[in-house]
Every structure is written in C-alpha cells, then in structure tokens.
Amino acid sequence: MVQRGIFYRHFDLPANFPVIGLLGPDWHGEHMEQFRLHFHNCLEIGYISAGDAIYYLRDEEILLHAPCLTIAPPNAPHITNAQPGVICDWKWLYLDPIRLLPHMDPKYAAELGVYQYQLSGADCVLSREQFPRLYDLMTLILSVMEDGQGENQGIVRELLHAFFLMLMSMHPLSGQSIHSSRYEGVLAPAIAYIQAFYMRDLTVGDLAFQCHLSEAHFRRIFKETYGWSPLDYIHMIRMERACKLLLDDELSMNGIAASVGDQTPSTFTRQFHHFFGMSPSQWRQKMEREENDQVTRYLQSLPPQAQTYFPADYLQQLGPTHLPILSLSEEISGGIS
C-alpha cells in the first residue's frame, strides 16, 4: 500500500564523474506491504535481471517483467516494489547525464536535457525483448564498472554516451509523456534552489520567483506534484540533511541546527521529532546501533578503484533516507530505487 507523503533522497554525485552505482550480485528486493514514493536530484536507471515487480511512477502503476530497464527522471516520485512472493535481482545507477557528457554534440545535449524530464509512464520501462540493444549495452556498462579499474571511467563515460544517443533514437517519447511531466520541469528551478539554499530563510515568494509563477499557482502545482506544501518540503530537506550531519559524533546539536537553518536547538528538535518521531539525539543513538550490513559488506568487498562508483565514505556521509538501500529495519524492507 502506498503511504502518503513523498520524500527526497539526495545524491552528492562526484564532480568529475557524476555517477554512483549500486552494483554487484547481492542486491535483492522482496515485496513491501507499505511504502512511500520518493524522488532524487538526478536521473536513475534500474537494471532488473530477475523477478516481477510493480513500478510506481508519479500516479501510475506499471508491471515489470525481468529482464528490463527502468528510468526515473530527476524529481519524479517513484518506487519499485517486488510482487508478493517474488525476489527481484537489480542494480541501480544514479547520474547526471548532462554533467557526465560535457563534450556531447550541443544539439543532442539539448535534446537529452529535455528528454530526461519528459519521460513518463510506460516510456520509463524498457524490456529486453523490445529493446535488446539498450539492455545489452547497459549490461556491458555495469560489467565494466564492476571490473573496478580506475581507467574505466573513460570507457564508462563513452558507453553511457552511446546509451543515451541510442535511447533517444530508438525510444522517442509519446505526446502523453510530455503532458504528464510538465509540472516537474516547471518546478525544477525551485527544487534546485531549495537544494542549494535550504539553510536560508526561504519564502514561497522566493521559490515562485525562480519558476516565474504567482505564489498561489506555485503553491497549488507544488502540492499537486509532490504531496508537500513548499514550506513543509523545505523543513523536510533540512531534516534529511540533519540526518547526514548527525552521523558525525563530533558535531554538536547546536551546530547541526545552525547548519540546516533552524535558528534555535528547540526549533530543530521539534521539527526533527515531527518528521522522524524521535529526538535528534535518540536518532543518533539508534543509527549507531543499526548499521546496514548489506551496504557495508558490499563496499568492503570492492577493490579500492571500484569505490569510485560508490565511494567508501558515502555510507558515513549520508543519512538512512538518502541511501538507496534495501532495509534499515523491519519496517523498511523490499524496494530500493
């Protein structure tokens, strides 16, 4: 059952190679009885090699049959949930294709910039039966990444270059896709502005101005698209970033509160409890006891070069709701995208 409230997962993509991958043979997902949609600040590509699932994208439900690829546009609410009694095998890439491919022909780069936001519905699912070349090319990309050689970044960059050119050529979008994603494109400047300046005293007027909209219209379409009011969304982003800082035991509560834009520790504690049902100090103690063994084992199993694709300190830097992981407790299990 889809629960109310969409949450945000932030990925700090490396500047020189903006790609993070959850790779290797051990990523499995089981059915979740309850779950919430989420969205990212970057493009997501899912590689599902076994199992059947339901892909929840915005307000649509799409049946998946492996082998297939899924694509989640930036800022598009989504989640993948295995069918009851089924275990899915999958891998995930999180990337910024425009930053990754600065030397792409400007014509194609402009098309890709629009294309990634206009994807929607069934256009976001590519079965191997229908698109064997794209699926096989992604298989090669993931294999090269898993080899873990430092010089492979150049190879992966060129292979992804070919993948996106082939994707746009072989998989033109339907008119319905353009219509259904129009608000996410319109709201993208506000989302980017919040991500950059969440610690400031932002107003709805500031955000509406970024999108060239009236405050009333901005409020309406923001709530319709993401299920949050703009100010609640800002508070949520602050608390998500606080989770990241709370993993550092050397940071004080006062310092964390100031870093995320809450003027007083009491305001910070109240907001944190509203979102997570516990105080920041209780959350910090809980995370010290609950480490995600699967992610830890995966990172430890990689040679140093391979951690370019999922840096070794990433787990320590990000809070649990940022991480594309299978589970942190019995209440959160199953899909990870």
C-alpha positions as CSV (number, residue, x, y, z in Angstrom):
1,M,0.0,0.0,0.0
2,V,1.4,3.4,-0.9
3,Q,1.6,5.7,2.1
4,R,1.1,9.4,2.0
5,G,4.0,11.8,1.9
6,I,6.7,11.8,-0.8
7,F,10.3,12.1,0.5
8,Y,13.5,13.2,-1.1
9,R,16.8,11.3,-1.5
10,H,19.8,13.4,-2.2
11,F,22.9,12.1,-4.0
12,D,26.1,14.0,-3.9
13,L,27.4,13.0,-7.3
14,P,31.2,13.3,-7.7
15,A,32.0,16.5,-9.6
16,N,34.5,14.9,-12.1
17,F,32.4,11.8,-12.8
18,P,28.8,12.3,-11.7
19,V,27.8,8.6,-11.4
20,I,27.0,6.5,-8.4
21,G,26.2,2.8,-8.7
22,L,24.7,0.1,-6.6
23,L,26.4,-2.9,-8.3
24,G,27.4,-6.4,-7.6
25,P,25.5,-9.7,-7.2
26,D,23.8,-9.2,-3.8
27,W,21.1,-6.6,-4.4
28,H,17.7,-8.4,-3.9
29,G,14.3,-7.0,-3.2
30,E,11.2,-8.5,-1.6
31,H,7.6,-7.3,-1.5
32,M,6.8,-4.4,0.8
33,E,3.3,-4.2,2.3
34,Q,3.7,-0.4,2.9
35,F,6.0,2.1,1.2
36,R,6.3,5.7,0.2
37,L,7.3,7.2,-3.1
38,H,10.5,9.2,-3.2
39,F,12.4,11.3,-5.7
40,H,16.0,12.2,-6.5
41,N,18.1,15.2,-7.6
42,C,19.4,13.1,-10.5
43,L,18.4,10.5,-13.1
44,E,18.0,6.9,-12.0
45,I,18.5,3.8,-14.2
46,G,17.3,0.5,-12.8
47,Y,18.6,-2.8,-14.2
48,I,16.3,-5.7,-13.2
49,S,17.7,-9.1,-14.2
50,A,15.2,-11.4,-12.4
51,G,11.7,-11.2,-10.9
52,D,8.4,-9.4,-11.4
53,A,7.6,-6.1,-9.8
54,I,5.4,-3.0,-9.9
55,Y,6.9,0.3,-10.8
56,Y,5.1,3.2,-9.2
57,L,5.9,6.3,-11.1
58,R,4.1,9.5,-10.2
59,D,0.4,8.4,-10.2
60,E,0.9,5.3,-12.4
61,E,1.5,1.6,-11.7
62,I,3.5,-0.3,-14.3
63,L,4.0,-4.0,-14.3
64,L,7.7,-5.1,-14.7
65,H,8.9,-8.4,-16.0
66,A,12.6,-9.1,-15.9
67,P,14.9,-8.6,-17.7
68,C,14.2,-4.9,-18.2
69,L,15.5,-1.4,-17.5
70,T,13.6,1.3,-15.6
71,I,14.3,5.1,-15.8
72,A,13.2,7.6,-13.2
73,P,13.5,11.2,-14.3
74,P,15.0,13.8,-11.9
75,N,12.4,14.9,-9.4
76,A,9.9,12.3,-10.4
77,P,8.2,10.5,-7.4
78,H,8.6,6.7,-7.8
79,I,9.5,3.3,-6.2
80,T,9.9,-0.3,-7.4
81,N,8.2,-3.0,-5.4
82,A,8.6,-6.7,-5.9
83,Q,5.4,-8.8,-6.5
84,P,4.3,-10.8,-3.4
85,G,6.3,-14.0,-3.0
86,V,8.9,-12.8,-5.6
87,I,12.5,-11.9,-5.1
88,C,13.9,-9.4,-7.6
89,D,17.6,-9.0,-8.6
90,W,18.5,-5.5,-9.5
91,K,21.2,-2.9,-9.8
92,W,21.0,0.9,-9.9
93,L,22.8,3.9,-11.4
94,Y,22.3,7.4,-10.3
95,L,23.8,10.0,-12.6
96,D,23.6,13.5,-14.2
97,P,24.0,12.8,-17.9
98,I,24.5,16.4,-18.9
99,R,27.4,16.9,-16.5
100,L,28.8,13.5,-17.3
101,L,28.9,14.2,-21.1
102,P,30.1,17.8,-21.5
103,H,31.5,17.0,-25.0
104,M,28.2,15.7,-26.4
105,D,27.1,17.5,-29.5
106,P,25.2,20.6,-28.3
107,K,22.1,19.6,-30.4
108,Y,21.9,16.2,-28.7
109,A,22.8,17.6,-25.3
110,A,19.8,20.0,-25.6
111,E,17.6,17.1,-26.6
112,L,18.8,14.9,-23.8
113,G,18.2,17.7,-21.2
114,V,14.6,17.9,-22.2
115,Y,14.2,14.1,-22.8
116,Q,15.2,13.1,-19.3
117,Y,12.5,15.3,-17.7
118,Q,9.7,14.3,-20.2
119,L,10.0,10.6,-19.7
120,S,6.8,9.2,-18.0
121,G,4.6,6.2,-17.7
122,A,5.4,3.2,-19.9
123,D,8.1,5.1,-21.6
124,C,10.2,4.7,-18.5
125,V,10.3,0.9,-18.8
126,L,12.4,-0.8,-21.4
127,S,12.1,-4.6,-21.7
128,R,15.0,-6.6,-23.1
129,E,12.5,-8.2,-25.5
130,Q,11.6,-4.9,-27.0
131,F,15.0,-3.1,-26.6
132,P,17.7,-5.8,-26.7
133,R,20.5,-3.5,-27.8
134,L,19.8,-1.0,-25.0
135,Y,19.6,-3.7,-22.3
136,D,22.7,-5.4,-23.5
137,L,24.6,-2.2,-23.7
138,M,23.6,-1.4,-20.1
139,T,24.8,-4.9,-19.2
140,L,28.2,-4.1,-20.7
141,I,28.3,-0.7,-18.8
142,L,27.6,-2.3,-15.5
143,S,30.1,-5.1,-16.2
144,V,32.9,-2.6,-17.0
145,M,32.0,-0.6,-13.8
146,E,32.2,-3.8,-11.7
147,D,35.7,-4.6,-13.1
148,G,36.8,-1.7,-10.9
149,Q,39.8,-0.5,-12.9
150,G,40.5,3.2,-12.3
151,E,40.9,3.9,-16.0
152,N,37.5,2.5,-16.8
153,Q,35.8,5.9,-16.1
154,G,36.6,7.0,-19.6
155,I,35.2,3.8,-21.1
156,V,32.1,4.0,-19.0
157,R,31.6,7.7,-20.0
158,E,31.7,6.8,-23.7
159,L,29.5,3.8,-23.3
160,L,26.9,5.9,-21.5
161,H,27.2,8.5,-24.3
162,A,26.3,5.8,-26.8
163,F,23.5,4.6,-24.5
164,F,21.7,7.9,-24.3
165,L,22.1,8.6,-28.0
166,M,20.6,5.2,-28.8
167,L,17.9,5.7,-26.2
168,M,16.7,8.9,-27.8
169,S,16.9,7.5,-31.3
170,M,15.2,4.1,-30.6
171,H,12.7,5.3,-28.0
172,P,11.1,8.5,-29.0
173,L,8.6,9.8,-26.4
174,S,4.8,9.8,-26.7
175,G,2.9,13.0,-26.6
176,Q,1.4,11.9,-23.3
177,S,4.8,11.8,-21.6
178,I,5.3,15.5,-22.4
179,H,2.0,16.4,-20.9
180,S,2.2,14.4,-17.7
181,S,5.7,15.7,-16.7
182,R,5.1,19.4,-17.4
183,Y,4.9,20.5,-13.7
184,E,8.2,18.8,-12.8
185,G,10.0,20.7,-15.4
186,V,8.4,24.0,-14.4
187,L,9.2,23.3,-10.7
188,A,12.8,22.2,-11.3
189,P,14.3,25.7,-10.7
190,A,12.6,25.8,-7.3
191,I,13.8,22.3,-6.4
192,A,17.3,23.2,-7.3
193,Y,17.1,26.5,-5.4
194,I,15.9,24.7,-2.3
195,Q,18.7,22.1,-2.6
196,A,21.3,24.9,-2.8
197,F,19.9,27.3,-0.2
198,Y,17.7,25.2,2.2
199,M,19.6,26.7,5.2
200,R,18.4,30.2,4.4
201,D,15.1,31.8,5.4
202,L,13.3,31.0,2.2
203,T,9.8,32.2,1.4
204,V,7.2,30.8,-1.1
205,G,7.7,34.1,-3.0
206,D,11.4,33.3,-3.4
207,L,10.6,29.9,-4.9
208,A,7.7,31.1,-7.1
209,F,10.0,33.8,-8.5
210,Q,12.5,31.1,-9.6
211,C,9.8,29.5,-11.6
212,H,8.2,32.7,-12.9
213,L,4.9,31.8,-11.3
214,S,2.5,33.6,-9.0
215,E,2.7,32.4,-5.4
216,A,-0.9,30.9,-5.5
217,H,-0.2,29.0,-8.7
218,F,3.1,27.8,-7.4
219,R,1.7,26.5,-4.1
220,R,-1.1,24.6,-6.0
221,I,1.1,22.8,-8.5
222,F,3.9,22.1,-6.0
223,K,1.4,20.4,-3.6
224,E,-0.2,18.6,-6.6
225,T,3.1,17.3,-7.8
226,Y,5.0,16.4,-4.6
227,G,2.3,16.0,-2.0
228,W,4.0,18.6,0.3
229,S,3.5,22.3,0.7
230,P,6.6,24.2,-0.3
231,L,7.4,25.2,3.3
232,D,6.9,21.6,4.6
233,Y,9.2,20.4,1.8
234,I,11.9,22.9,2.9
235,H,11.6,21.6,6.5
236,M,11.8,18.0,5.3
237,I,15.0,18.8,3.3
238,R,16.6,20.4,6.4
239,M,15.8,17.3,8.5
240,E,17.1,15.0,5.8
241,R,20.4,16.9,5.7
242,A,20.5,16.9,9.5
243,C,20.5,13.1,9.4
244,K,23.6,13.3,7.4
245,L,25.3,15.6,9.9
246,L,24.1,13.5,12.9
247,L,26.3,10.6,11.7
248,D,29.3,12.7,12.8
249,D,29.6,12.3,16.5
250,E,31.9,15.3,16.8
251,L,29.2,17.7,15.7
252,S,27.1,19.3,18.4
253,M,23.3,19.6,18.2
254,N,23.6,23.4,18.2
255,G,26.0,23.3,15.3
256,I,23.8,21.0,13.3
257,A,20.7,23.1,14.0
258,A,22.5,26.2,12.8
259,S,23.9,24.4,9.7
260,V,20.4,23.3,8.4
261,G,18.8,26.7,9.0
262,D,17.0,26.3,12.3
263,Q,17.6,29.3,14.5
264,T,17.3,27.5,17.9
265,P,18.0,24.0,19.1
266,S,14.5,23.7,20.4
267,T,13.0,24.5,16.9
268,F,15.4,22.0,15.4
269,T,14.4,19.3,17.9
270,R,10.7,20.0,17.4
271,Q,10.9,19.8,13.6
272,F,13.1,16.6,13.8
273,H,10.6,14.9,16.0
274,H,7.8,15.9,13.7
275,F,9.4,14.1,10.8
276,F,11.1,11.1,12.5
277,G,9.1,10.5,15.7
278,M,12.2,10.9,17.9
279,S,14.7,13.5,19.0
280,P,17.9,14.1,17.1
281,S,20.0,12.5,20.0
282,Q,17.7,9.5,20.0
283,W,18.1,9.1,16.2
284,R,21.9,9.4,16.5
285,Q,22.0,6.6,19.1
286,K,19.6,4.5,17.0
287,M,21.8,4.8,13.9
288,E,24.9,3.8,15.9
289,R,23.1,0.5,16.7
290,E,21.5,-0.1,13.3
291,E,24.1,-0.3,10.5
292,N,23.0,-1.6,7.2
293,D,25.2,-4.8,6.9
294,Q,24.4,-5.4,3.3
295,V,25.7,-2.0,2.2
296,T,28.7,-2.3,4.4
297,R,29.6,-5.8,3.1
298,Y,29.1,-4.6,-0.5
299,L,31.5,-1.6,0.0
300,Q,34.1,-3.7,1.8
301,S,34.1,-6.4,-0.9
302,L,35.1,-3.9,-3.7
303,P,38.6,-3.2,-4.7
304,P,39.6,0.5,-4.0
305,Q,39.3,1.5,-7.6
306,A,35.7,0.3,-7.9
307,Q,34.6,2.5,-5.0
308,T,34.8,5.4,-7.4
309,Y,31.3,4.3,-8.3
310,F,30.1,4.2,-4.7
311,P,32.7,6.0,-2.6
312,A,33.6,4.2,0.6
313,D,32.8,7.2,2.8
314,Y,29.3,7.6,1.2
315,L,27.7,5.5,3.8
316,Q,29.1,7.6,6.6
317,Q,28.2,10.9,4.9
318,L,24.5,10.2,4.2
319,G,21.6,9.7,6.4
320,P,19.4,6.5,6.0
321,T,16.7,8.0,4.0
322,H,19.3,9.3,1.5
323,L,20.7,5.8,0.9
324,P,19.4,3.6,-1.9
325,I,19.5,0.6,0.4
326,L,17.3,-2.5,0.9
327,S,16.4,-2.1,4.6
328,L,17.3,-0.3,7.8
329,S,14.8,-2.1,9.9
330,E,11.9,-4.5,9.7
331,E,9.6,-1.6,8.9
332,I,11.5,-0.6,5.8
333,S,12.2,-3.5,3.5
334,G,12.0,-4.5,-0.1
335,G,12.4,-2.0,-2.9
336,I,15.4,0.4,-3.0
337,S,15.1,2.5,-6.1
